[in-house]
Amino acid sequence: MLFALIGIWLLFSIVTDGVFLNSRNFTNLMRQTAIVGILASGMVLIIVAGHIDLSIGSMVALTGGITAIANVWWGLTTPLAIVLAVLTGIVLGIINGYLIAYQKIPAFIVTLGGMLIYRGIVKGLTKGETVGPLSDAMQYTGSGYLPLWLSYILIAVSLASFIKYFFTLRKNNKSIATAGLITLSLSLLTVLFFTYINSYKGLPIPVLVLLMVAATIAFIAMQTPFGRYVYAAGGNAEAAFYSGINIKSNLLFVYIIMGILAAVAGILYTAQLGNATANAGRNLELDAIAACVIGGTSLLGGKGTIPGALLGALIMASLDNGMSLLNIEDFTQDIIKGLILVTAVWLDITGGNSK
Amino acid sequence: MYALQMQNITKSFGNVQALKNISFSVAPAEIHALCGENGAGKSTLMKILSGVYPYGSYGGNIIWNGQEVRFKNLSQSEHAGIAIIAQELALVPEMTIAENIFLGREICNKGIIQWDKTIAAATALMQSLSVSLNVQTKIKDCGVGIQQMVEIAKALSKKAKLLILDEPTAALTETESENLLQILKKLRVQGLTAIIISHKLNEVLHVAQSITVLRDGESVGTYNASSIDEEALIKSMVGRQLSDLYNKQLRKPGKQILQISNLHTWHPKTNKPIIKNVSLTVHSNQIVGIAGLMGAGRTELVETIFGAWAGKCDGQITLNELKHFPKNPRQAIKNGLALVSEDRKRFGLILQQSISANTTLAALKTFSKNFLIQNKAIQQATTQSVAQLKIKIHNAKQPVAHLSGGNQQKVVLAKWLLTKPSLLILDEPTRGIDIGAKAEIYTIIQNLAATGVGILMVSSELPELMGLCDTIYVMNNGTINGSFETPYSAESIMHYATAQH
């Protein structure tokens, strides 16, 4: 899939005479990836656990709507509005997770219902109006950039952690050459990324949030018992149950994480636009699922990675961005995205069979 | 002239020879029984006959109605008039009796199903089997007895001339079994030939004309049913020396670990009693066996102790002098229990995950600090387990799906040993495992007992129980029918396991 991404980038760069990968559009591309990437990080856990969440597009609209209402109508400060939106996300996650894990209603049904209900609620709350404009501080979270000096600190911290990673690799009996190559390419990529993105206006705040979210979720998935239990239960629920794993409470927690991430995405989405509408975030659930699947997550459960889903999100966003640059008509864009999704999974399946 | 002759059949799985030069013949319109302990090779032999193991994967010849046949798959043998009814019935629960009988061969006119004709034909078939049930009843609403009849009707509708039945009465009540046997007798008079695999020897003697006994993949002989009795049959089934495969150690039972008294359980859906008034005791430093046939309630018993039984239960269980009634395996594990279940791929392993992930799954919390997994501890534990149980692997990150059955079972054992159980329950611990790995697992089990762990072991392989256990309880039809101490008599254990009340 990495090659697919490089291919897509090369193709778009050539046909747009390099506009696609100039620092301005690259920044835009990253910003476009952020929302779907954040949602896909949570969706990976849900799909790995063997379930699905169709309600996150509506959750983005509802939490975003609440952010805007709190900020604009009630005049709450940015941090308070954010806390309120995240709490809403937690409640929605608890509702979804409880019905699916403890009441055994199929996730497809629960979240299909949620998709309608949450959208209905936000329509009712906003009374069909556009709620805006948000306060400047609120808008900064969506459209602002990380100050340069902070990005330098970030680079330093990343490089330090890569050096630490080098020694972990060495302890795991990797040769100096392999460990060095891995650390060096990671460092080079980081420095290149920041130099390039700083040559425009800097790292967009939503991209910063995406990086933190993805790192946290990936860490939880690999380095906590909870994360491993999600993979175990998705891989073989019966064996997991017989190994003493509390599948229900784990699943509930997965949906709560999804709720939180949907709220984060909702806040960024609304802040980016500067206002909230009831129609916000339509089809985001499908983009997130597509990103996971393109990134190698199995809909049968038990298999999938966060980096894979990020790659999937980046591919989807690149297609959107590139085709918009080329002024390709909307209907053609939909057809192409659909074809790519089906082809990616088809290649994955045939590739898996030939092994 | 015989209807069927199987000549010098041999079959190996890897290094294990499952069938050694087996020959037997079936006369036309005869019911021929195949008897033998689990693992003797009966099912393998029938899978060869029906083409499940295709021609070329076995040695020897099959002569069917005077001609040599070489089946490559099930549909070829069906075409030749041989139908096999497996132990697990292959019916679609949400479809009706009529639909199931003609599934794949629907009675059609220009591509449109002729329901009138289908229902009439199905009704006629079922009536010929003395079943007067409406054929538009869904399979899920029929009892196992009726389902068995539907399978037979399906076979007859395909014009089968030889019917193979693998343990047809294992899941049936006594009346249902009696019914089935009567039908088989009637079909025989009408000219049908049948091969029946059964553990219930009184049934076999009642319905069959000749009996072929298999033992360890070899044919012991074919007997005329009128000239042999149950005792003689048992003797020829089990008559072998206990080899030093087991290398039985001397043990002195320590303190009492598990005590069960008057345990009852009921089926979660039908509420039928499954376990009836079971009491037993396991001490530390002791291996206790549970013998019995499939369906005797052994797995249900250990699932109840382990908190994995979904139905109602009643009675007292004491574990390490504390009351023990776990609601789920999590609680049971906390109380010091571990269960190596009978189906390791289904209940024991996450197949696509690594050896290290599977080994540490049940004890993962003990390898974590502040909610974070300690990778170093995981690695150490895996390396130690692999060495201790002699698991043959390339590296610990390899998926367990790629391991052999014996090594997979050792991974399951390793997973449970890391939880440091005081009582280890083993359900068919050596099923589908080659003889070398078996011997290793026997050593592991005995070494564990020597460290003071109590072991409760369910097995269908009697020699294994007699070779390892200090006490053997025999289960039959949900109750404990008797208990034995060394020196064991295989004949009387088999008698208690197969006797019907």
Contacts between the chains, C-beta under 8 A, distances in Angstrom:
chain1	res1	chain2	res2	distance
A	222	B	373	8.0
A	223	B	372	5.7
A	223	B	373	5.1
A	223	B	375	7.8
A	224	B	368	7.3
A	224	B	371	5.4
A	224	B	372	6.2
A	224	B	373	6.3
A	225	B	364	4.6
A	225	B	365	5.6
A	225	B	368	5.3
A	225	B	371	7.2
A	225	B	373	6.4
A	226	B	371	7.3
A	228	B	357	6.8
A	228	B	361	7.4
A	228	B	364	6.1
A	228	B	373	7.0
A	229	B	364	7.5
A	231	B	350	7.6
A	231	B	353	6.9
A	231	B	357	7.9
A	232	B	350	5.2
A	232	B	353	7.1
A	232	B	357	7.6
A	232	B	361	5.8
A	235	B	350	4.0
A	235	B	351	7.3
A	235	B	352	5.6
A	235	B	353	5.9
A	236	B	346	7.5
A	236	B	349	6.9
A	236	B	350	4.7
A	236	B	351	6.8
A	238	B	346	5.7
A	238	B	347	5.2
A	239	B	346	7.0
A	239	B	347	5.5
A	239	B	348	5.8
A	239	B	349	5.8
A	239	B	350	5.6
A	240	B	350	7.1
A	240	B	361	7.6
A	241	B	308	7.3
A	241	B	328	7.4
A	241	B	329	6.3
A	242	B	306	7.7
A	242	B	308	6.3
A	242	B	329	5.4
A	242	B	339	6.6
A	242	B	341	6.1
A	242	B	347	4.7
A	242	B	348	7.1
A	243	B	329	7.2
A	243	B	333	7.9
A	243	B	361	4.9
A	243	B	362	4.3
A	243	B	415	7.0
A	244	B	328	7.8
A	244	B	329	4.9
A	244	B	330	4.2
A	244	B	332	7.5
A	244	B	333	4.0
A	244	B	334	7.6
A	244	B	362	5.7
A	244	B	419	8.0
A	245	B	330	7.2
A	245	B	361	7.7
A	246	B	328	8.0
A	246	B	330	5.9
A	302	B	350	7.1
A	302	B	352	5.9
A	302	B	353	7.8
A	303	B	352	6.4
